[in-house]
């Protein structure tokens, strides 16, 4: 039964809900609100031109304190993807050999060159393994030349239900909101920002009874084949786990399997910040000693905690996942932001990517079942397709069109949002990267 106060009763009337419709509360909420409602009146957006050097691009991510940036192709005059930390990880993993060998590709390649080489490598690896390589290379070059993968994006008038569906079904963590009239990127939607938006209204909404059930009862998340590391694990091995297992973080355990720390994709950006990426044989213990102020901390939960408690903790701590531990602090599972949104929003509508409407299988488990290569998709997450899968590999994906449900913008002063103003920051390299100020916000 729905718990109601006066505002909750009004929401039920607004959404047209009865007491039997509690599974639809969050679905209706996100269907009612537009992507526009999440756009702050003031925010910073960093845009990279595809001719920017890879090394400078990642330094710019560090300098601006952002995890991803839209990629602008000046020759085509359009956005063609997203550069994320996962790209940095893949570059390091592909080209690193030893501390004594410099990674020239990182120093000399432009973003566009890296993107082409990565796609070429993926296709070459997964096709015609015993084929004549000279002929194969020519074939692949011709195929890639004409192959265009539209950036996965969404319009400001689309509802948040469609945004969540697009994020989860495409296994991405960042969804650009693009103005259909100007083609400008207005904002980058993430799982974290969407769940945080829900919590602005959570105490005004009717409270479904299932939010008082425990994680043990609901079994949301991943509880098998959890990828972990120890403090002696090398950085290069951790990067390999990120790429091959498509996870976004590795719980660090001691000899008894107890949780002692965590190493996430975002920690890898410290290698760029400190210019220490030429030695990836060091241990995670040493790597974590240089963690910056952005470290979110190791956040955990237990099976007997309620869904609402878990949701509240993940929002307040501003993390992308919680490590599930038992009474002895041993790691037994992972629950991520995408797991939560999947359960709250897509599962009630049967939008779980399978034919079983009641399936509670996690996104990570679904990913592990599918061995098909994903050359332009990434940022899955800690066994979470967090999966924070944060649009990758210079993320260029296929988007799915869906009708938006009109709803009045409710964010403060949303009508004051003006056209983004672009300022070139790097004058020595034309159109290299720019800072876009979205005026009008939070």
Order of alpha helices (4+ residues) and beta strands (2+ residues): alpha-alpha-beta-alpha-beta-beta-alpha-alpha-alpha-alpha-beta-alpha-beta-beta-alpha-alpha-beta-alpha-beta-beta-alpha-alpha-beta-alpha-beta-beta-alpha-alpha-beta-beta
